[in-house]
Amino acid sequence: MKFLIRLSIPLIAFPLAILLAACNGGQAAHPPGTEIVAALEAAPTNLDPRLATDAYSERVGQLLFGKLVTVGPNMEPVGDLALSWETPLPTVYRFHLRSDARFHDGTPLTARDVAYTFNWILNPENGSAHRSAYDKVQEIVVEDDHTVRFELSAPHAPFLINMVRGIVPAHLGDDPGYREHPVGSGPYRLLENRPGDEIRLEAVEGHYNGTPPTRWLTFRVLPDDNVRTLALIKGDVHFVLGGVQPDVVDLLGRKSHLTVERGPGTNYSYLGFNMTDPLLSNLKVRQAIAHAIDRQTVIDALYQGQARLSDSLFTPEHWAHADGLPVYDYDPEKARALLDEAGYPDPEGPEPRFRLLYKTSQNKLTRRIGEVLQQQLAQVGIVTAVRSYEWGTFYGDIKAGNFQIYTLSWVGIAEPDMMHYVFHSGSIPPNGANRGRYVNAEVDRLADAARLTPDRDERKRLYGRIQQVVGADLPYVSLWHPEMVLVRDSRLRGFQLTPRGDYASLAKTRFVP
């Protein structure tokens, strides 16, 4: 039986005056055209680039911090703080830094700051989740103020693309308050950080990449979807990327002062399992859950078609995507049979086969998805309690392994070494993002080997095999790749919508009358 979902747009049900008043909170009194106000669904959890792992923190960090390299349009490394680099040996990278880069306190950025940043990340006492990305770094040598050399213990294919980490000033990085009030070298400086409420940035005059045309950027945290939508309608918010509910995109597109842009996205949504849980450590249970989910119905009804089915972290266009991966079609009968085989037969009477706790954030779309999954799993005899939490609490639980099942999305996937970060046993938090505590010796071996070879064809073969193994083991159920949807004030020009959902081009964005 096809599962039906009833939808409604609840904007009318809310007292309009109350919501519009809420939209005005924190509105800065800057002259028109000098400030872009962007809305975030949730607050960044950590503005320190050495520790930031959530998408909100990483995106705001693109504006606050200079990096050795950035990611180009074809996912290739492009120089930022590094004017050039050379590799005299497969295990040696020498970066030549620009001489005009300064931190926001006026201090020159030098090779010592670069060495400090990565040595800090590599120190296991600091608990950086990014440490595994640089675990082949054996020594960092400061040759002079503008030259830094990285010596590796072995060749490391993703090394250059991993150099996108923001550089922290050595004279401030150990200050306990740095995490909430960081000083970077990006095109914008931090003026004010009110956690959970608002982040205010100011353009840096004479920045090495040019002075941003818009003097102020304000990121307002608006967790309520209706408040976010009404703020766009009223004009209190000028920019929302990926934070508009699919069922109101067409409504907003009909407003004369707003423009909707849509494009393919590389984001990846998944259902995650705690592999140490006695129930979920059973492969047949995970397979049954995968077959019980009608993903296409969710895409059609909740996403309004603004997503496509996924079978891997990578979109089909990505060079490392493998063909012929395991597919778990919607098949409730097969799900029931697998649960029987797993030792969880359907009992007589009203009792379920077993109960699960599903965690999600307070985002309206993810709550709806949870409710649909709850109903679909009930059709095969699994009772699921849906619990939604404030973003910081939810994300903290996931990183700590305090969950049974949850849904999340990986944002802006480019480098396939992501699979090491997500599935290698050495990447269990705090050393990475293997939050489900998945362990497979073959995946570890393949992920390590893929780092050692510079040959793309060989890397594709190795990552293809990882995708096959992970697809069969099911630490994740692949759900969908959502489209990238931007709703902006029609007067804004210069922002480049990318499949990764980058914020970097906000530094080139201006109001045009």
Helices and strands as residue ranges (DSSP letters): G 10-13, H 16-23, E 35-40, H 55-64, E 69-71, E 77-79, E 82-89, E 92-97, H 111-122, G 124-126, G 131-134, E 137-144, E 147-152, G 161-164, G 176-179, E 188-194, E 198-203, E 216-221, H 225-234, E 239-241, G 246-248, H 249-253, E 258-263, E 268-273, H 283-292, H 295-301, E 307-309, H 332-341, E 354-361, H 364-378, E 382-389, H 391-400, E 405-410, H 418-423, G 425-427, H 441-452, H 456-473, E 476-482, E 484-489, E 492-493, G 504-508, E 510-511
